[in-house]
Amino acid sequence: MKLKEYIPSSLQSWRLGKKPLNRMLEGKKRIPLVASVKSFEPRLHLVHLAIRSVWNDEVIPQHTVLVLHRKHRESLPNSIKELEKAGLEIVFVDSDRSHFKLLGALSIHSSMPVVIFDDDVLYQKNWLNSLYQTHLQFPDQVVALQTRIISKSKKGDWLAYKNWPTSYQNQISSSATLPIGGAGVLYPPNFNTPELSNIELIERLCPKADDLWFKTMGLLRNFEVVMPKVLPKSALPIIGSQAVSLGKENIKEDRNRSQWIDLYKHFNLKI
């Protein structure tokens, strides 16, 4: 977390925590999609802030889903129970894999667009609507607010993930464009296919890289990635949320590259 982010993150967290949920939700337009987040034990006390940030906007999702491991069913913190009373839908699964932020939502809302988001950031104004309005223009494509470009060296070897350039450009993607789920990605209803939920392959090929799994599924069915013309402000990290993070392991130990290579070889991807 950058030093300049501490004060705005602290202020937004404080305001979100204080604001009554009835004031946050009452009278707002609900748009026909699902917003879904997966959380796990180290962040159970913080995920309510990420969800509140999604609800604290001009438009809100028709359905908001929180996916948790089944072991948490009897030990939910009050911050989550309060959201559940206000309409949050909780899906319990037998896994802590981050892939279930999409798979869990599709298990109960299989015919709706799903926007995935992360449990460790605060989303800013117009975040959801920018994804939705772009979806209306490109209803059969994936909509992303941030991407990376999967890249090779001049010798033809796959570069380390940290060297895959980040892109915020307004463009329809090339086959190498990787949507970044933490910034927010909308998956259209026709993205839901049987192979998407192949848990055996997920565990074998990319157990800790949901973005890469979803990218692979998109490549197999020729989905493009579209970005909005005007991007909302970037999300702010939630203070204290990064003690345990897949990013540290996947990027510092270069596991994203190794998982990508396994996917590329197994599915004989064209990119």
Residue, then its C-alpha position, 0 to 999 in steps of 0.5 A: m500500500k502506498l503512503k499517499e493512499y493511507i489517509p483517503s483509505s482511512l477516511q473512506s473506511w470510516r465514512l462507510g462504516k458509520k453510514p446506516l445501511n438503509r440510507m446507503l440502499e434506500g431509493k437507489k436504482r438496481i441494475p440487472l447484474v450480480a456483484s460477487v466477492k470471495s473472502f477468506e478468514p484473514r479478511l472476514h472482518l474487512v470484507h464488509l467495507a469492500i461491499r459497502s463501497v459497492w453499495n455506496d454509489e448512485v446505482i447498485p447491483q440487483h444482487t450482491v453475493l459474498v462467497l465463503h468457505r462452508k466452515h464460516r457458516e456458524s461464525l460470521p462476524n456481525s459486520i457480515k450479518e448486518l449486510e445479510k439482513a440488508g440483502l447480501e446473499i451468502v454462498f457457502v462452498d467447499s473451497d477457499r479458491s478465489h475462482f469461486k467469486l465467479l463460480g459461486a455467483l453463477s451457482i445461484h444466478s446463472s443467467m445474469p452478468v456477473v461483476i467480480f470484485d475483491d475483498d481488500v479494496l474500496y471501490q469509487k464512484n461510478w465503478l459499477n455503472s461504467l462496467y454496466q454501460t459498456h456491457l450494454q454496448f458490448p453485451d457478449q464481451v468481457v468488460a474490464l477496468q484494468t488489464r495486463i498484456i501477456s507478453k513474451s521476450k524477443k526470444g519467444d519465452w514468456l516474461a515474468y508476470k511483473n513484466w506484463p504491461t498494465s493497460y488502462q486504454n480504451q480498446i477492444s483487446s488482442s488475444a493477449t489482453l488479461p482482465i484484472g479481477g481486482a479492478g472489477v471485471l464483468y462477465p456476460p451470461n454466455f460466459n457460463t459454460p460447463e468447463l468453467s467449473n472444472i475444479e479438477l483442472i483448476e486445482r491441477l493447472c492454476p489453483k491460485a490464479d483465477d484471472l488466468w483461468f477465466k482468461t483461458m476460458g475466454l480464449l477457448r470461446n473467442f471472447e473479446v475484452v472491452m474497456p469503458k471509454v471513461l474509467p472511474k477512479s482506481a480503487l483504494p486498498i483497505i488498510g490492514s488487508q494485505a497481510v495475506s495476499l495471493g499477489k505476493e506469492n504469485i508475483k514475487e515467486d513468479r507463480n503466475r507465469s508458471q500457471w500460465i505456461d501450464l494453461y497454455k500447454h494444456f489447452n494449446l492456446k493460440i496467442 
